[in-house]
């Protein structure tokens, strides 16, 4: 598995993930994006210091082929260089979930966060109804810090979220 920057060829992956209503509670959106808007987004991506976020495509080669293919996206958003922290977001295409790819991607982005942009901590906000993501962050050894009551509005009601955090030890 590798993490790589978005390319123009990733437009359909981005379109699929950003327009999946099941993921909207995670992305704070409630309307689909056009291909035109997403194409412009890909073309305008700057580095994390300029735009406060970075997005990687999760690429995986299956056992039956050596050709890597995109299976999801992983982001660091709300980057705060002064406090050396960022929020982690991950989305895996349905057909590739529960294969351990999410955990591998988190481990890789943690290495990037520590070694390339010197983060002190990463956090994630996960809806209490999102059992797979709750389990993923526990497997990745994130600490459950607190619960935020009625933090997001999704599926016609307010939902609680769990704040997970990983603090990196000094090298």
C-alpha positions in Angstrom: 0.0 0.0 0.0 1.1 3.5 -0.7 -0.3 7.0 -0.1 0.1 9.4 -2.9 -1.2 12.9 -3.9 -4.4 13.3 -5.8 -4.0 13.3 -9.6 -6.5 14.4 -12.3 -7.1 10.7 -13.0 -8.6 10.4 -9.5 -11.6 12.4 -10.4 -14.0 9.4 -10.4 -12.7 8.2 -7.0 -13.2 11.6 -5.5 -16.6 11.9 -7.1 -17.7 8.5 -5.7 -16.5 9.2 -2.2 -17.5 12.9 -1.9 -21.0 12.1 -3.3 -21.7 9.1 -1.1 -24.6 10.2 1.3 -23.5 7.6 3.9 -20.2 9.5 4.3 -21.7 13.0 4.5 -21.9 12.9 8.3 -18.1 12.5 8.3 -17.4 15.3 5.8 -19.8 18.1 7.1 -21.6 18.3 3.8 -25.2 17.7 2.7 -25.1 18.1 -1.0 -23.3 16.4 -3.9 -20.3 17.9 -5.7 -20.1 18.3 -9.5 -17.3 16.8 -11.4 -16.4 20.3 -12.5 -16.0 21.5 -8.9 -14.0 18.4 -8.0 -11.8 18.8 -11.1 -11.1 22.4 -10.0 -10.4 21.2 -6.5 -7.8 18.8 -7.7 -6.1 21.4 -9.8 -6.0 23.9 -7.0 -4.5 21.8 -4.2 -1.7 23.5 -2.4 0.6 22.2 0.4 -0.6 21.8 4.0 1.1 25.0 5.1 -0.8 27.0 2.5 -4.3 25.5 2.8 -4.3 23.8 6.2 -4.9 20.3 4.9 -3.4 17.5 2.8 -5.2 14.7 1.0 -3.7 11.4 -0.1 -5.1 8.6 -2.3 -4.8 5.2 -0.7 -3.5 2.8 -3.3 -3.4 -0.9 -2.9 -2.1 -3.8 -5.0 -4.2 -6.9 -4.6 -2.7 -10.4 -4.5 -4.0 -11.4 -8.0 -2.4 -8.3 -9.7 0.6 -6.1 -9.2 -1.3 -3.1 -10.6 -2.0 -0.7 -7.8 -5.5 0.8 -7.7 -7.1 3.5 -5.6 -9.2 2.2 -2.7 -9.9 5.4 -0.6 -8.7 8.7 0.6 -7.0 9.8 3.8 -6.7 13.5 4.9 -5.1 15.6 7.5 -7.3 18.7 8.0 -7.5 21.6 10.4 -3.8 21.7 10.5 -2.5 23.9 13.3 1.3 24.4 12.9 1.6 26.3 16.2 0.1 23.5 18.3 1.5 20.8 15.9 -1.8 19.0 15.5 -4.3 18.0 12.7 -7.5 16.1 12.4 -7.5 12.8 10.6 -10.2 11.7 8.2 -10.4 8.5 6.2 -12.8 7.0 3.7 -12.4 3.6 2.1 -14.5 2.4 -0.8 -17.1 -0.2 0.4 -15.7 -3.1 -1.5 -12.3 -2.6 0.3 -13.5 -2.2 3.8 -12.6 -4.7 6.6 -9.4 -5.8 4.9 -7.0 -4.0 7.2 -6.3 -1.2 4.6 -7.6 1.5 6.9 -5.2 0.6 9.6 -2.3 0.5 7.2 -3.2 3.9 5.8 -3.4 5.4 9.3 0.0 4.0 10.2 1.5 5.5 7.0 -0.1 8.9 7.5 1.2 8.9 11.1 4.7 8.4 9.8 4.2 11.3 7.4 2.8 13.5 10.2 5.7 12.8 12.5 8.5 12.8 10.1 7.5 15.3 7.4 5.4 17.9 9.2 6.5 17.3 12.8 3.1 16.9 14.3 2.8 16.4 18.0 -0.7 14.9 17.9 -3.5 13.7 15.5 -7.2 13.6 16.5 -10.3 12.2 14.9 -14.0 12.8 15.5 -16.1 9.6 15.1 -19.9 9.4 15.3 -20.9 6.9 18.0 -23.1 5.2 15.4 -20.0 4.5 13.2 -18.9 1.2 14.7 -16.4 0.3 12.0 -14.5 3.6 12.5 -14.7 3.4 16.3 -13.1 -0.1 16.0 -10.5 1.2 13.5 -9.2 4.0 15.8 -9.1 1.7 18.8 -7.0 -0.8 16.7 -4.8 2.1 15.7 -4.2 2.7 19.4 -5.9 6.1 19.6 -7.0 7.2 23.0 -10.7 7.9 23.5 -10.5 11.4 25.0 -14.1 12.5 25.4 -17.6 12.4 24.0 -19.1 15.4 22.4 -22.9 15.4 22.8 -25.1 16.1 19.8 -22.1 17.3 17.8 -23.2 16.4 14.2 -26.5 16.5 12.5 -27.0 13.4 10.2 -29.9 11.3 9.1 -32.5 13.6 10.6 -31.0 13.8 14.2 -28.1 15.0 16.2 -25.5 12.4 17.0 -22.8 12.2 19.6 -19.1 11.8 18.5 -16.1 10.4 20.2 -12.9 12.4 20.1 -9.9 10.1 19.6 -6.3 11.3 19.9 -2.8 10.0 19.5 0.1 12.0 21.0 3.4 11.1 19.5 6.4 10.6 21.7 9.5 12.6 21.0 12.0 10.9 18.8 
